[in-house]
Amino acid sequence: QNQTASQSEHYQQQSIMSSRIYYAILCCIWMDGLVTTDAFMASRQAAVPRITLDEFLAAPVADKPIIIRDIVSPEDIESLADDLLSTLGKEQIQMQHKIKDNDGKTITEIYDVSMFESVEYMMDSEHDDSFFAFVEGLLPSSTTTKLHKKLTDIREAPYPQQEDWFDYFPENIRPSDAIILAGEGAVSTLHRDPFEWTGTSLCLEGVKIWRFIPTPATADGGVAKVDKELQSYRLDSIAWEQEENQQSVPLVLSAGWQSDMTLYDSIDEDFPTAFEWASMEEENNTVFRNEIISQGSDSSRLRPSSVASDALKSIDETTPFVTATQFAGDLLLIPAHCWHQTYAPVPSIAVASQRCGISDGAKVVQHVIDLTTNDRTIPDILQQREYKEEGIGKQVVADLLDFAIDRSTV
């Protein structure tokens, strides 16, 4: 894109103005309840709970997805979105353009654009011709220190006075935050997260539909059954470069799980467009709220692929997936072992992050051990099935890295 400086500036300003006008309609969406529809048994309802921060602190939830609604005010969440775009708007990112042809084949193109320009692409997105970006490496950075602290404080609000064990990881293998930009119709991969951490998503703009596949009880096969039925494969996420025989050899410390199936293969022709959703909300907020929740959770409106439907029935015919609708200002918490996929009915901006503490520390430790099996003796502290005391994280991480990595290369 060969533009002059003045043309580029005009284009960026136009992008911001377009997104601000559109999102001014969407950012005031705040809902009190969540209802979802089971894909195969319409009489049974499945929902991700929506609770306040105070309710979560009074009764923490660690083993299922949960939305903490209104964790920050509408004014503050809009300010954060503005800060993110103004601070990082000129940064170059890679945006995926996915086009589905009449035969159902998807072609993916990659564009190098600025974050400002990506917003304009998002506004032109639709279900079978969508734009999506998963941007890592910008949070944190030297230019985003204040913004990153604000975002971290929000993410950590449900965990007061609790360690985040990732703080003790060396910076070059510490998981980073990701900025997720999704235009209408954009779909993430169907996956479960690496490290088996607690994942978080803070929605800054727009609306996101999430579908989670419940993990069967251990006696019924547990998450391994889901992995198998979804025909999953592993993707390395973090590796440590160490020297062996004077050569650099990557030691994989973390790997996620991914499936090529999709829970959003096709939609009804009369499923509302992003601008129809916006018009509906402007006319009647209650109708809009009810409709986007209802249609987003209806598998006859947003249809899984046939192979995914078969897999879901094999996993759990009664409750194949649970749906959540996330609005600007909502913080979503995602436990380990939880398969999920997102869909964007309207353009959205979110920040994905992760944490590890005493509630999920044992899972993270075992994850690394499983990937880095060696001849060393596993320390007793790493063999615990659970950790109960705050303050132990620094020692656990130190012993874990000593076990997994040749520390002479650190």
Salt bridges, closest charged atoms under 4 A:
ASP70 OD2 - ARG69 NH1 3.68
ASP82 OD1 - ARG20 NH1 2.91
ASP83 OD2 - LYS150 NZ 3.50
GLU109 OE1 - HIS97 ND1 3.50
ASP128 OD1 - HIS127 NE2 3.53
ASP129 OD1 - HIS97 NE2 2.31
ASP153 OD2 - LYS149 NZ 2.92
GLU156 OE2 - ARG155 NE 3.10
GLU156 OE1 - ARG355 NH2 2.80
ASP164 OD2 - ARG155 NH2 3.34
ASP177 OD2 - HIS148 NE2 3.12
ASP177 OD1 - ARG155 NH1 3.89
ASP193 OD1 - HIS191 NE2 3.40
ASP193 OD1 - HIS340 NE2 3.80
GLU196 OE1 - HIS337 NE2 2.56
GLU196 OE2 - HIS367 ND1 2.92
GLU205 OE2 - ARG20 NH2 2.03
ASP227 OD2 - ARG192 NH2 2.82
ASP265 OD1 - LYS100 NZ 3.47
ASP268 OD2 - ARG301 NH1 2.81
ASP268 OD1 - ARG303 NH1 2.51
ASP270 OD1 - ARG301 NH1 2.57
ASP330 OD2 - ARG50 NH1 2.82
GLU386 OE2 - LYS388 NZ 3.71
ASP402 OD1 - ARG407 NE 2.93
